[in-house]
């Protein structure tokens, strides 16, 4: 028999019919306990959640972990996307396995502390010696206990081909496809409760060929995995597609077999009304990266129109050199603020932003077992306390998390196991990690 634990009487909880908390058995939620009720069966232990506001574990659907080594880099600050990339690609070309591993570990710990329980990382930079980057990411996620959708990214158009990256960080099509098949065969876990899933992720329309897009889509269908790419992030990208392919980015998606429910897109800013409707009809997902979009002045994602059209809308922090943090609660607050600036104060609520960061993000990753607090869902939970000065005087606990700027969870549970206790990641010496990561980052100055 699995041990039954009752998280009892939270200060507030983002769930229907769970005013008195939830009962967890093993890795799953087995019961929501409503107001005035007790658990339907005896429990083995009780955790008093009276000081906590409980959320489903946050789900980050777009990131670039390696960029934690180049935050606020003097070569790249105060630039828009294309010039930002041109400045940083030569720096990223110096990545090696040891520095990359520290970058991944730091990003995962930072996400975990913000209440994130599932992360998708888009890794597409493969300088010589870093061919096993995806394996390193999986090893680090497993060691910390986070769920992860690791996206095997790719670039095969370098500067000599009219692309942006230097030759040293791209790979040829056959190498990319062979390694994509390898990591899918080795690491991809289908079905509910998966800890590691693999998605395939050519970087962007201006860094890959049409053939690679088509072959990647075929491989994803064969392995029944998801597809991911940057799309419609900037007006420059739109101009590039029109110049090189004589079509807009969404047309390119359709031409290469990507306009389907396997795909979720990072940013998705520059869509016209017809394209919004088209994406919705085909069940595509869009990851809203509000912080990064503001830092790079890329534009504002049309979240309300996309969601109304049937697009799966989630949230992502994006890379830690364009954010420049890996904090999902901060991403929630920024999504709320930029949404209100676009649509009005009454049109985007804290519940909308929290939904995008949980259930919406889970749907982007094609997962029905995470992102909500309900029976039979995975026991992935983020618990926050409201005893800091920033929350003093707050009347609505759930709204306070977003409006007052919660940024660090007190407790985080993944698959029924505590991974953060009293604001500290279990089994991690944070001071030592930061010292080692900072030393590695100095080599990228």
Secondary structure by P-SEA (a helix, b strand, c coil): ccbbbbbcccccccccccccccccccccccbbbccccccccccccccccccccccccbbbcccccccccccccccccccccaaaaaacccccccccaaaaaaaaaaaaaaaaaacccbbbbbbccccccccaaaaaaaaaaaaacccccccbbbbcccccccccccccccccaaaaaaaaaaaaaccccccccccbbbbbbccccccccaaaaaaaaaaaaaabbbbbbbccccaaaaaaaaaaccccaaaaaaaaccccccccccccccccaaaaaaaaaabbbbbbbaaaaaaacccccaaaaaaaaccccccccccccccccccaaaaaaaaaaaaaaccccccccaaaaaaaacaaaaaaacccccccccccccccbbbbbcccccccccccccccccccccccccbbbcccccccccccccccaaaaaaaaaaaaaaaac
